[in-house]
Amino acid sequence: MRSLLCVLGLLSVMLSPPILAKDTLRLVADNWPPFTDASMPGAGLATRIVSMALSRAGYTCVTEEVPWARALMGIGEGRYDVLVNAWYNDSRARIGQFSKAYLTNRIRLLKRKGDDFRYQRPADLYPRTIAVVRDYAYSAQFDGDSRLRKVEVVNFSSAVRMLAAGRVDLAVEDEYVARYNLQREPAQVREAITLVEPPLAENTLHILVSLKHPGHEQIVERFEQAIVAMKADGSYARLLRQYGF
């Protein structure tokens, strides 16, 4: 009986989630290269900036990469403490506290080469089907416009492949993300797609700290102070150069 209890106790320890130190933060991001990607140096530019700033602020960070919807749900439920790469919208502000911006993203439309589509105003989009990543926020105007014909997809690769195949008319993504990922698509996809001018919008990138974390206000404050210090001492600019920005 005693040996059985020992085995059960050992199994309980093995199956229990690890206990993190008080100043250890559980960071989460989706796969969104070159900003967040576990296979890249530093797990991508945004992850590197955020982890460096939080380290300077006195925190130890453990990072996990999961699909976007799971990351957002985890912040809302308190399973993660910090979402690395969040654009602002009101629904997210109900589950987490946003920091001030630490990067800016230019949001671009993509079309098939040879398409004579030109973008000047939102109404130009209404006749078109547009691939969007499920649960992403692009801009307040775009997200809230019920007249847009949006087709939800799981990621950018699905969006551009549907676009190249003629299953949708347009796609939308951050400019750097689009350029980075297009280089990794098959030639028949990559060579069929072009970016549309002018940009659809500009978004600021923030961390989103779960309201379930009792120290969420302090985390945001210390993160923002660290970003200011990194910009002052040149380390922020060096990171941008390292990642080709």
Secondary structure, DSSP 8 states (H G I E B T S, - for coil): -HHHHHHHHHHHHHHS-----TTEEEEEE--BTTTB-TTSGGGSHHHHHHHHHHHHTT-EEEEEE--HHHHHHHHHHTS-SEEEEEE--HHHHTTEEE---SEEEEEEEEEETT-----SSGGGGTTSEEEEETT----HHHHH-TTSEEEEESSHHHHHHHHHTTSSSEEEEEHHHHHHHHTTS-HHHHTTEEE-SS-SEEEEEEEEEETTSTTHHHHHHHHHHHHHHHHHHTHHHHHHHHTT-
